[in-house]
Amino acid sequence: MQLADRVFRLGTETAFEVLARARKLEAEGKKIIHLQIGEPDFTTPKNICDAAIKAIQNGYTHYTPAAGIMEVRKVIADYVSRTREINVSPENVVITPGGKPIMFYTMLALIGKGDEVIYPNPGFPIYESMINFAGGTAVPLPLREENNFDIDVNEFEKLVTNRTKLVIINSPGNPTGRTISKKDIEKIAEMLKNKDTYILSDEIYSRILYDNAECFSISKIDGFKDRTIILDGFSKTYAMTGWRAGYGIFNTDLVPIISKLMVNSNSCTNAITQMACIEALTGPQTEVDKMVAEFKKRREVLVKGLNSIPGFSCLTPNGAFYAFPNISKTGYKSKALADKLLLEAGVATLAGTSFGKFGEGYLRVSYANSIENINLAIEKIKDNLK
């Protein structure tokens, strides 16, 4: 079979590969503690589920406009306007089946051969994958532990050229769990203000914050609202990963292009899901608050436990639900240790290199699991490394 060259430029998301391996081991009778997947282990709140059932009963079982149902777009626009303190209209909103299509369509719409895209590394692996697929040049911005995994704005400035077409910002970040300070966002904006550059601001974890951390959106800075694509969604905040519900905020010139890409790929986002999203944003937020409070408790247990393992050291994340421990003193490379822990200890984690070359020497560990299982995983890791 002769495949097109572009398919060989696609990467993958290792979390799903490790999940498949873990499930296979479980089918063979081995007990696995899942600390690899970026998915809340909570159920979707009942009020959202009830809204979906009501939508079915009310006939929301057909095609919708490619950009989404206008009523839902309005609710999203109101929510973003309120939380980011910017003026967003329904015409700025495109609803997609999950957050990844926003990355996919943004790259296809903006990036061509010779265009450079600055992206965080270690960072969400689909960034680099889609830059390469679109034919652009991926320019990694290293996130280093000695800098608390914050952006080094001086290093960032050196990466910006006249060919920089897009900059990707992810705060809180995956896999490090770190937020980018308002001060650093403002410095980035200052460096880009005279450049013909768009920003993809991935804010999917914006509601999962700890210790008074802030998710400051670059869209709030004068002159940047129309240059910023905000990516957000419902998977993480409302434990709706399987519902496939995300959205992007675009300037009105881009919306028809993104909508056309939707027509050519998905036609539209599930109508039932869209109506449930209204309830997610306008209904009670109690379950979200409970989930974040529980994640914070788990974070404390996990970070303390990881730091008790010989050869491990771990900074405390202030957002999302991931820890990114340094494992270099164990003597293992990232993938070798992740494989060893899965096969021998029954603990599924992800190698730091799953998130780029600057992730070597680290593991990503999700605390989207119970405190009981986190404690058990820590003991299993200790026993395995003795």
VEXKE-560086 format. One record per residue (C-alpha): y, z, x. Coordinates in pm, whole numbers, plus 50000, padded with zeros to 5 digits. Example, Ala and Ser with C-alpha at 12.3 -4.5 7.8 and 13.67 -1.06 7.14 Angstrom:
! residues 2
495505078051230 498945071451367 
END
This chain:
! residues 386
500005000050000 503414989950137 505925017250053 509705014250070 511225028550387 513385052950193 510425073750070 509695083550429 513175098650453 512395123750178 511605159450271 510055185650045 510445221249924 507795241250107 507825269149849 505835247249611 503375237349884 502755273749974 502435282449605 499725256049569 497875269749873 498175305149739 496855294849398 493875277949563 493115309949754 493395329949432 490965306049263 488545313949543 488835351149464 491445362249720 494275384949605 497705371249702 501065388749684 503675362249607 506845367149811 507445330049867 508715314549546 512395314849445 511735324349086 512605356048894 509445373448778 511135384448456 510575367748120 513355347647958 515375371147733 514145371447373 517465360847221 517355328647426 513765321647321 514685327946958 517585303446989 515175276747115 512825282346820 515775279846584 516855247346751 513415232246683 513585243246321 517065228046291 515875194246416 517085194046777 514075173346882 515635139546963 517655122047232 521085135547318 524025119047497 523225115047868 525905139947976 524715165547721 525445177447369 529215181247334 528905215847178 526925227847481 529285211047726 532175229647561 530415263347596 529715256147964 533305244848022 534625276947866 532255297948078 533205280748404 536915282148319 536625319548262 534445328448561 536105305648819 539615309148678 540145271648665 540805247748378 537575229148294 537135206747989 533855195647827 534525160847971 534035175748322 530495187948242 527175169848290 524035188448183 520885180348379 517205191148381 517675217448650 520145220648935 518495196349178 519635164948989 523235175149060 522445173149434 520495140949384 523135122949178 526035135249391 524415121149705 523535088049539 527045084449398 529005093749711 526925088950025 526205056350201 525295044750548 527585060050810 528825087950584 528395122950725 527465153750524 527905188750665 525335212650523 524165248450600 521135252550826 519045272650756 519705261250401 518065248150089 515795220250218 516675194849948 520205191850093 518965175450411 516275156050226 518755139849988 521325132450259 518675113050448 517355096050134 520845084050042 521245068850389 523845093250515 523985113150837 522975149650804 525225172451012 523805207851026 526155237651029 524175265651200 524115299551027 523375325051298 522165360751269 524625373051531 527345361451291 525605378550994 524585343550877 528225337050790 529855303350852 531475300751194 534715283751089 535525273451446 532165256051475 532695240551133 536025225751242 534345208351536 531845191751301 534475176551072 535265140051149 536885110650971 533375101450854 532805135050681 532325124450318 530815156250179 530575193050269 527925215050106 528755251650046 526085275449915 527165310949830 525225333049776 522975313850010 519325304850015 517465315750233 519785341850389 521135358850077 524615359650227 527925352450050 530815334050213 534035354050217 537165342250037 538935342050373 536425317850526 536445295450216 540225293550245 539945284050613 537455256450529 539835243450262 542705243350510 540635222250752 539705197350478 542985194750287 544045162350458 540555147150466 539025123150215 536135147150166 534285160549861 532705195049839 529405202749668 529625239849589 526155252749505 526825284149300 523395287849138 523145324649246 526725333449148 525645360848906 523155377349144 525425398249364 525305433349515 527645458549678 530825443849526 530145409949687 532145380849547 531215344849478 534545328049551 534605291449449 536585266849660 537475249649331 540055277349274 542155266349571 545095243349494 544145206949536 540405212849544 539335213949179 539045175949151 537385173449494 534735199649416 531415194549240 530245228349112 526475231749078 525195259448853 522455265048601 520255288648407 517035291048611 517925320848828 520375340748616 518375339448293 514825336148432 514615300948286 513055281848574 510565263548351 513195253848095 514885230048343 518535235648265 521355229848512 524825214948510 527515200748730 531295202248702 532825169148817 536205152548804 536425128548511 536195097748737 532725108448856 531295118748518 530575082948396 528785075248724 526685106948707 525945099948339 524765065048428 522405079748688 521085102748414 520505072648187 518565055148462 516365085148543 516015111748272 517855096947973 518995131847879 518225168747912 515875184847659 517825191047338 516035223647258 516795237347603 520445227647571 520845246947246 519145277347400 521725275747681 524485282747429 522835315847349 522335323047720 526065320647791 527475334947468 524825360847377 524275395847518 524155397947898 522265430947905 519025415948035 520865398348318 522485430848424 519115448748413 517505421448622 520205422648891 520015460748901 516255458548952 516665432249224 519025455849404 516405483649400 513775459549531 516145447449801 516515482849936 512745487849943 512025454050103 514695455550375 513685491050470 510045480650475 510625449450683 512615469250937 509685493350970 507345465551086 507105463151467 508685430451582 510685425751260 514405431251206 516255423350887 519885422650777 520725433750423 521525404150196 524365407749946 523315381049698 520395361049553 516905376649589 515835367649943 515605385750274 515515366150600 513925388450865 513905379751235 510275378951352 510775365051702 509705397651871 506255394951713 505505366551955 504735342351671 506545310851566 507685310851205 505075287851055 502235303251254 503115337851127 503595326150767 500165309450777 498565340150934 500005363750673 498885341350387 495335335350511 494605369350667 496825394450485 497125377450148 500935378250161 502715345650081 506065340550257 507925310050383 508535299950743 512205299450834 511755263650956 511165253350594 514965256550572 515835237150885 515465238851260 517815268751290 515365288751079 512895291751366 512145328251440 512555339251078 510645342250751 512075339850402 510775367950184 511535368349812 511885401549635 511225385949295 508155408149268 507505444449175 508325473649405 504635482449398 503685448049529 506505447949785 505295481049928 501715468349933 502815436350109 504625456350379 501475476650448 499315445350458 501685429050707 501675460050928 497895461950923 497565425051003 499885426751303 498295457651460 
END
